Amino acid sequence: MTDQKTPPAPQVWPTLRANDARALIRFLVEAFGFEETAVHGEGERVDHAQLDWPAGGGIMLGSARGRAADDPWALQPGTFGAYVVTDEPDKLFERARAGGAVIVREPFDTDYGSRDFTVRDPEGNLWAFGTYRGAPR
């Protein structure tokens, strides 16, 4: 039964691969504020990880396995890009900078009313954060 008052759990999960998944998880938690919900794997290998965004949604990631023919999810590390909604872009920008994010674009106001900034994580993935919540449906 669907409760009309409670937002549904995320139904779309962006995914990425990492050369050093455990280091990337630490970075995303410390520099951006993702919450580590689940990490499965042994040693340095991460088979599956779920990081939740405090306001809702999240990402899934795992260790790159090279270009093995048996890898059903052979994404190139460092090619991921995401836009993440935040109510405090300037505060988050300072946190990301202090955490070692590579600054691509400092906070700026868009012509559609959002305040955004863009950074890269240590693997090279592109992250845009801002106040734009998307157009209403």
N, C-alpha and C positions, 0 to 999 in steps of 0.2 A: 504494500500500500504506500502511495506517495504522500508524504507530508508536505503540504503547500507552503508551510512556514519555514521549513528547513531547506537551505540550498542543497542541491544534490551534490554528492561526492564528484570529484573530477572524472570526466568521462574521456578526456583526451590527455595523454601523457607524452610530452616531448621527450625524446630520448637522445642520448649521446654516448659516444665511446671516448675513452681516455687512455693515453699511454701510461699514466700513473694515476689510476682511479682513486686510490686512497688519498693521495696528495690533493687531487682535485676536490674530493669530498671535503677535506679539511678546509681548503680555500673557500669553497662555496658557503660553508657554514660560518667561518670566521669573517670573511670579507663582505659577504652579501647578506647573511642572516638566514639562509636556508636551515631547516631543521632536519637532522639525520633521523629518518624514521626506520629504515631497514637497510642493512648491508649484509650480503651473503657472499661467501667466498673464503678461500684459505690463503694465508700468507699475504702477499702483495696483490694477488688476483682478486678482482671483484666480479662475481658472476651476475649480481643484480644489486642495485642500490636504489632506494627511494628517498628523495629529499623533498620535503614539503615546504611550500612557501607559507609563512605564517598567516597571511590574509586569505589563503586558499590556493588550491592547485599544487603543482609540483613537477618534478622531473624524475626520470629514471636514467640510470647510467650503469656502465660496466667497463671492464678492462677490454682494450682492443686486443684482438687475437691475431693481428696481422691480416693477411688476405687469404687465410686458409679456406679451402673449398668447402669445408664443413661448417663454416661460420655463417649462420643464417641472418646475421645482423651486422654485416661488414661495413660499418660506417667509418669514414676517415676521421680520426681524432683531430680536433681543432677546427672543424668545419661547421659546428653547430651555431645557431643564432636564435635568440629569444627576446621577446619583449615582456617585461615583468612589471606589473602595476604596483606602485607604492604611493602612499600618501605623504611620504617625507623624502622626496628625491635629493634634496640638498644634504640632509643628514646621512642618508645612505651613501651618497657620493663620497663624503668624507670618510665614512667607514671603509668603503671599497678602496679608496686611495691609500688609506693607512694599512689596509690588508695586502697591498701590493698589486692591485689591479692595474692593468695598462690603460691609461686614459686615452680614449679615442676622441671623445667630445665631452667637454665639461657641461654642467647644467645650463640649459637654455630653455626659453619659452617658445613653443611652436605657434604657428598661426591658427591652429585649431584648439588652442587653449590648454595644451598639456605642458608640463615642465618635465624635461627629459635629460638624461645623460647616457653616454655609451662608453663601455669599457670592454677589455678582453681579459679572460682568465689566463692562468699560466699555460694552458694547452693551446691557446689562441682562439677559443670560442668567443663569439661576439654577444654581448649582453647589453640590451637597452633597458633602462628603467625609467618609469615616468608615471604621471598621474592620469594618463588617458586610459579609460576603462573600456573603450570600444563603443561602437554605436549601439543604441538599444535595439532589441529585436522586435 
